[in-house]
Amino acid sequence: MASLLTPFLGSSVNVALPAIGTSLHMDPVQLSWVATAFLVTSAVCLIPFGRLADMVGRRRVFLAGMTVFVLAAVGCALAGSAAVLIGCRVLQGVGAAMIFSTGLAILTSVYPPEERGRVIGLNTAAVYLGLSIGPVAGGFLTQHWGWRSVFLACVPFGLATLLVAWRGLKGEWTGGSGGRFDGVGSALYGLALVAVMLGLSALPGIMGLILVATGVGTFALLVAWERRVAHPVLDVTLLARNAVFARSNLAALINYSATFAVTFLLSLYLQYVRGLDPGRAGLILLTQSVMMTVMSPFAGWWSDRVEPRIVASAGMGLTVAGLVGFGFLDADTPMAFIIGTLILLGAGFGLFSSPNTNAVMGAVERKDQGVASATLGTMRLLGQTMSMGIAAAVLAAFVGRAPITPAVHGQFLAAMHLAFAISAALCVVGVFASLTRGNLRPAAVKV
């Protein structure tokens, strides 16, 4: 339920942004922070909360996160200014991080290794279902009851989720690692991640380069610090000594970096170049999310019987084929080809995500599953930011800040072709990382 609710709100809010801007007199930069504040806060808090959950209990952190998420939704619905709305979105990002960092860890704590893939597949399907119905429901709610109804609609569902979790999750799950919370490491991690994410969103400008370089330097300080402390917030030695864990996370980072901006680019293409209205464009793009929802449970079930790296690599191979196909789009490409390629891309991503998650969670001991879940979530958010950074940089180089009118359709298509070529090349590297990660089965037996 929580895995459906959080992506549902994120995707539905994007549809409501124009109405929010009109109501609260927000300019485009302020509107972008309605989404960015949530994204950055979630990324910064994921690993610290994952570590905290391993120490004090994953159920406790999950319930607290759902409470914060629901209260922040009420605050967003009642917001009377841009500052209040963005502040509530920051709080919502904190709650979402507490949910993201514990949900998968609880699932993998409850179910035995031989059933982990099936359960993760169902959880992943819930995520994609939320992403699929969010834009449709968000548009309907905004059109009939205003943008505040998008946030209010999440409150009863969130309360129901909180009640089910409170009564249905019996007992508590911890990593049993104890120790003190690494406040210095958490601060360094947060500063580094904020700098990198904001820098990627500001590329190719000078400030973007400065922020990315600052973030990389801070990450270097973080690694040096974490090697010195007894109980690090981010166990960097886990990445160094565990090839399955490290390369599975690398594959996730690459996959999200290559695919997240596809919807953004195709939305512009369908509406500006092909002249479709937002509703029709949204229905066409919906085919990818539906295919991901359908494929994820099957892929998770399959990864319980076949090495996850094989299933995930096959999925990333299909993703490469889909990205290459989009590289040939022009002003007259048949809609059947576009829909078919979206289906191919959705099948590829659906085959990749659940088995790759299974590999990440199965590669670590139970005491580290909170941090493992949070690390994977961070890779997702970083990849999404990198993907949008690539798309923005390419569009800036070819189109600049000019509106996308028929006069620049040629430049836009050239930019889109280059973006899809870069994404396909990234995915080829991802296939290699996925194939060479090693087998999970021996690790699963030890767990």
C-alpha positions in Angstrom: 0.0 0.0 0.0 2.8 2.4 0.9 4.7 1.4 -2.3 1.6 2.5 -4.3 0.9 5.7 -2.4 4.2 7.5 -2.6 4.8 7.2 -6.4 1.1 7.9 -7.0 1.4 11.3 -5.2 4.6 12.2 -7.0 3.2 11.5 -10.5 -0.2 13.1 -9.8 1.4 16.3 -8.4 3.3 16.8 -11.6 -0.1 17.1 -13.5 -1.3 19.6 -10.9 1.7 22.0 -11.2 0.1 24.5 -13.6 -2.9 24.8 -11.4 -0.7 25.2 -8.3 1.3 27.9 -10.1 -1.8 29.9 -11.0 -3.3 29.6 -7.5 -0.2 30.5 -5.5 1.3 32.9 -8.0 4.5 30.8 -8.5 7.0 31.2 -11.3 8.4 28.2 -13.2 11.5 28.1 -10.9 9.4 28.0 -7.8 7.2 25.3 -9.4 10.2 23.1 -10.2 11.0 23.1 -6.4 7.6 21.6 -5.6 9.0 18.4 -7.2 12.7 19.0 -6.5 12.4 19.6 -2.8 10.7 16.2 -2.4 13.3 14.5 -4.5 16.4 15.9 -2.9 15.1 15.5 0.6 14.2 11.9 0.0 17.6 11.2 -1.5 19.5 12.9 1.4 17.5 11.1 4.1 17.3 7.6 2.7 20.6 6.1 3.9 20.7 7.8 7.3 17.2 6.5 8.0 18.1 3.1 6.7 20.9 2.9 9.2 18.7 4.3 12.0 16.1 1.6 11.1 18.7 -1.1 11.4 19.5 0.2 14.9 16.1 1.0 16.4 13.7 -1.1 14.4 12.3 -1.0 10.9 8.6 -1.2 11.9 9.1 1.8 14.2 10.7 4.0 11.5 8.2 2.8 8.8 5.2 3.8 11.0 6.8 7.2 11.9 7.5 7.8 8.2 3.9 7.1 7.2 2.7 9.5 9.9 4.9 12.3 8.7 3.9 11.6 5.1 0.2 11.9 5.8 0.6 15.0 8.0 2.7 16.7 5.3 0.0 15.9 2.7 -2.5 17.7 4.9 -0.1 20.6 5.2 0.4 20.8 1.4 -3.4 20.8 0.9 -3.8 23.7 3.3 -0.8 25.7 2.1 -1.5 29.3 1.3 1.9 30.3 -0.1 4.7 28.9 -2.1 7.1 28.8 0.9 4.6 26.8 3.0 3.9 24.3 0.2 7.6 23.7 -0.5 8.3 23.4 3.2 5.6 20.7 3.5 7.0 18.9 0.4 10.4 18.8 2.3 8.7 17.2 5.2 6.9 14.8 2.9 10.3 13.9 1.4 11.5 13.0 5.0 8.5 10.8 5.5 9.0 9.1 2.1 12.6 8.4 2.9 11.6 6.6 6.1 9.1 4.5 4.1 11.5 3.8 1.2 14.4 2.8 3.5 12.3 0.3 5.5 9.6 -1.2 3.3 11.9 -3.5 1.3 13.9 -4.4 4.3 10.8 -5.5 6.2 9.6 -7.6 3.3 13.0 -9.4 3.0 13.1 -9.9 6.7 9.7 -11.6 6.7 9.9 -13.8 3.6 12.5 -16.6 3.1 15.1 -16.2 0.3 13.3 -18.6 -2.0 10.2 -16.4 -2.1 12.0 -13.0 -2.0 11.8 -12.5 -5.8 8.1 -13.0 -6.0 7.4 -10.7 -3.1 9.7 -8.0 -4.5 8.0 -8.4 -7.9 4.6 -7.7 -6.3 6.0 -4.7 -4.4 7.6 -3.3 -7.7 4.3 -3.8 -9.5 2.6 -1.7 -6.8 5.1 1.1 -7.5 4.5 1.1 -11.2 0.7 0.9 -10.6 1.0 4.1 -8.6 3.1 5.8 -11.3 0.5 4.7 -13.9 -2.7 5.9 -12.3 -1.1 9.0 -10.8 -1.3 11.2 -13.9 -4.8 10.1 -14.8 -6.2 10.5 -11.2 -4.3 13.7 -10.7 -5.7 15.3 -13.8 -9.2 14.2 -13.0 -9.0 15.5 -9.4 -7.4 18.8 -10.4 -10.0 19.4 -13.1 -13.0 18.7 -10.9 -12.0 19.7 -7.3 -8.8 21.7 -7.6 -5.1 20.9 -7.0 -5.6 20.6 -3.2 -7.7 17.6 -3.7 -4.7 15.7 -5.0 -3.0 15.9 -1.6 -6.2 15.4 0.3 -7.0 12.2 -1.6 -3.8 10.7 -0.2 -4.9 11.2 3.4 -7.5 8.5 3.8 -5.4 6.0 1.9 -2.4 6.9 4.0 -4.4 6.5 7.2 -5.6 3.1 6.1 -2.0 2.1 5.3 -0.9 3.3 8.7 -3.7 1.3 10.4 -2.9 -1.9 8.5 0.8 -1.6 9.3 0.1 -0.8 12.9 -2.1 -3.8 13.4 -0.7 -6.2 10.8 3.1 -5.9 11.4 3.7 -7.9 14.5 7.0 -7.7 16.3 10.0 -5.6 15.3 13.0 -6.0 12.9 16.4 -4.7 13.5 19.9 -5.3 12.2 21.1 -6.1 15.7 24.1 -4.0 15.0 23.7 -1.4 17.8 26.3 1.3 18.1 26.1 5.1 17.9 24.5 6.9 15.0 27.0 8.5 12.7 26.0 12.2 12.7 29.1 13.5 11.0 28.9 10.9 8.2 25.2 11.6 7.7 25.9 15.4 7.4 28.8 14.8 4.9 26.6 12.4 2.9 23.7 14.9 2.8 25.9 17.8 1.7 27.6 15.7 -1.0 24.3 14.4 -2.4 22.6 17.8 -2.4 25.6 19.3 -4.3 25.6 16.5 -6.9 21.9 16.5 -7.5 21.6 20.3 -7.7 24.7 20.4 -9.9 23.3 17.7 -12.3 20.1 19.7 -12.6 22.1 22.9 -13.4 24.3 21.4 -16.2 25.8 22.4 -18.5 26.3 25.7 -16.7 29.4 26.7 -14.8 27.5 26.6 -11.5 26.4 23.0 -12.3 30.0 21.9 -12.8 31.1 23.6 -9.6 28.4 21.9 -7.6 29.1 18.5 -9.0 32.9 18.9 -8.3 32.0 20.0 -4.8 29.8 17.0 -4.3 32.5 14.6 -5.6 35.1 16.2 -3.2 32.7 15.8 -0.3 32.0 12.2 -1.2 35.8 11.6 -1.0 35.8 13.1 2.5 32.9 10.9 3.4 34.7 7.8 2.3 37.8 8.8 4.4 35.6 9.5 7.4 33.5 6.3 7.1 36.7 4.1 7.1 37.6 5.6 10.5 34.4 5.2 12.5 33.2 2.0 14.2 29.5 2.3 13.0 29.4 4.2 9.7 26.1 5.4 8.3 27.3 4.1 4.9 29.5 1.0 5.1 31.8 1.7 2.1 33.7 -1.5 2.7 30.4 -3.3 1.8 30.6 -1.9 -1.7 34.3 -2.8 -1.9 34.1 -6.4 -0.8 30.6 -7.4 -2.1 30.6 -7.5 -5.9 27.0 -8.6 -6.2 25.8 -5.7 -4.1 28.1 -3.1 -5.7 27.4 -4.0 -9.3 23.7 -4.5 -8.8 23.5 -0.9 -7.4 25.7 0.3 -10.3 23.3 -1.4 -12.8 20.3 0.3 -11.1 22.1 3.7 -11.3 22.9 3.2 -15.0 19.4 1.9 -15.8 17.6 4.9 -14.2 20.1 7.3 -15.7 19.3 5.9 -19.2 15.5 5.6 -18.9 14.0 8.2 -16.6 14.0 11.1 -19.1 12.3 9.0 -21.8 8.9 10.0 -20.7 9.9 13.7 -20.6 11.4 13.7 -24.1 8.6 11.7 -25.6 6.0 14.0 -24.0 7.6 17.0 -25.7 7.9 15.1 -29.0 4.2 14.0 -29.0 2.8 17.4 -28.0 5.1 19.7 -29.9 6.2 17.7 -33.0 3.2 15.5 -33.4 0.6 18.0 -32.2 -1.2 15.7 -29.7 -3.1 17.2 -26.7 -1.8 16.3 -23.2 -4.6 13.7 -22.7 -3.8 11.7 -25.8 0.0 12.0 -25.2 -0.5 10.7 -21.6 -2.5 7.7 -22.8 0.2 6.7 -25.2 2.9 7.1 -22.6 0.8 5.0 -20.2 1.5 1.9 -22.2 5.1 1.7 -20.8 4.0 1.9 -17.2 1.2 -0.7 -17.7 3.8 -3.1 -19.3 6.1 -2.5 -16.4 3.3 -3.3 -13.9 2.4 -6.5 -15.7 6.0 -7.7 -16.1 7.3 -7.0 -12.6 5.6 -9.9 -10.7 6.6 -12.4 -13.4 10.2 -11.2 -13.4 10.3 -11.4 -9.6 9.0 -15.0 -9.7 11.4 -15.9 -12.4 14.4 -14.5 -10.4 13.6 -17.0 -7.6 14.3 -19.8 -10.1 17.0 -18.4 -12.3 20.0 -16.3 -11.3 18.7 -12.7 -11.0 21.6 -11.3 -13.0 20.5 -13.3 -16.0 16.9 -12.0 -15.8 18.0 -8.4 -15.1 20.5 -8.5 -17.9 17.9 -9.7 -20.4 15.7 -6.9 -19.3 18.4 -4.3 -19.8 19.1 -5.8 -23.2 15.5 -5.2 -24.2 15.8 -1.6 -22.8 18.8 -1.1 -25.1 16.7 -2.2 -28.1 13.9 0.2 -27.1 16.2 3.2 -26.8 17.8 2.4 -30.1 14.4 2.3 -31.7 13.5 5.7 -30.3 16.7 7.1 -31.8 15.0 6.8 -35.3 11.9 8.8 -34.5 11.0 11.6 -37.0 8.1 13.8 -37.6 6.1 11.1 -39.5 6.9 7.9 -37.4 3.8 5.7 -37.2 2.1 5.7 -33.8 2.1 1.9 -33.8 5.9 2.0 -33.9 6.0 4.4 -30.9 3.5 2.3 -28.9 5.3 -0.9 -29.7 8.7 0.5 -28.7 7.2 1.8 -25.4 5.9 -1.7 -24.8 9.3 -3.1 -25.5 10.9 -0.6 -23.1 8.3 -1.3 -20.4 9.0 -5.0 -20.7 12.7 -4.5 -20.4 12.4 -2.3 -17.4 9.9 -4.6 -15.8 12.3 -7.6 -16.3 15.2 -5.6 -14.9 13.9 -4.0 -11.8 12.5 -6.8 -9.6 15.4 -9.3 -10.2 18.0 -6.5 -9.6 16.3 -5.6 -6.4 16.2 -9.2 -5.4 20.0 -9.4 -6.1 20.7 -6.2 -3.9 18.6 -7.4 -1.0 19.9 -11.0 -1.2 23.5 -10.0 -1.3 23.7 -8.6 2.2 23.2 -10.0 5.7 20.0 -9.3 7.6 21.7 -6.7 9.7 22.5 -4.5 6.6 19.1 -4.8 4.8 17.9 -1.4 5.9 21.0 0.3 4.5 20.8 -1.9 1.4 17.3 -0.9 0.7 18.2 2.8 1.2 21.3 2.5 -1.0 19.2 1.1 -3.8 16.7 3.9 -3.4 19.5 6.5 -3.5 20.7 5.0 -6.8 17.2 5.4 -8.2 17.0 9.0 -7.3 20.5 9.8 -8.4 19.9 8.1 -11.7 16.7 10.0 -12.2 18.5 13.3 -11.6 21.4 12.3 -14.0 18.9 11.3 -16.7 17.2 14.7 -16.5 20.6 16.4 -16.5 21.6 14.6 -19.7 18.3 15.5 -21.4 18.5 19.2 -20.2 22.2 19.5 -21.4 21.5 18.1 -24.8 18.4 20.2 -25.3 20.4 23.3 -24.2 23.1 22.5 -26.7 20.8 22.0 -29.7 17.7 24.1 -29.0 18.8 26.6 -26.3 16.1 28.5 -24.4 14.0 29.0 -27.5 10.4 27.8 -27.4 9.9 24.5 -29.3 8.1 25.9 -32.4 8.0 24.3 -35.9 11.1 26.4 -36.7 13.2 24.4 -34.3 11.6 20.9 -34.7 14.7 19.8 -36.6 17.1 20.8 -33.8 14.8 19.2 -31.2 14.7 15.9 -33.1 18.5 16.0 -33.4 18.8 16.6 -29.7 16.4 13.8 -28.9 18.3 11.4 -31.2 21.6 12.2 -29.3 19.9 11.8 -25.9 18.6 8.4 -26.8 22.0 7.4 -28.3 23.7 8.3 -25.0 21.1 6.5 -23.0 21.5 3.3 -25.2 25.3 3.5 -24.7 24.8 3.8 -21.0 22.6 0.7 -21.0 25.2 -1.3 -22.9 27.6 -0.6 -20.0 24.8 -1.5 -17.6 24.4 -4.9 -19.3 28.1 -5.6 -18.7 27.9 -4.5 -15.1 24.8 -6.7 -14.6 26.3 -9.8 -16.2 29.6 -9.6 -14.3 28.1 -9.1 -10.8 28.4 -12.7 -9.9 25.8 -15.3 -8.7 23.4 -14.7 -5.9 22.5 -18.2 -4.9 25.5 -18.9 -2.6 24.8 -15.6 -0.8 21.1 -16.5 -0.5 22.0 -19.8 1.2 24.2 -18.1 3.8 21.5 -15.6 4.6 
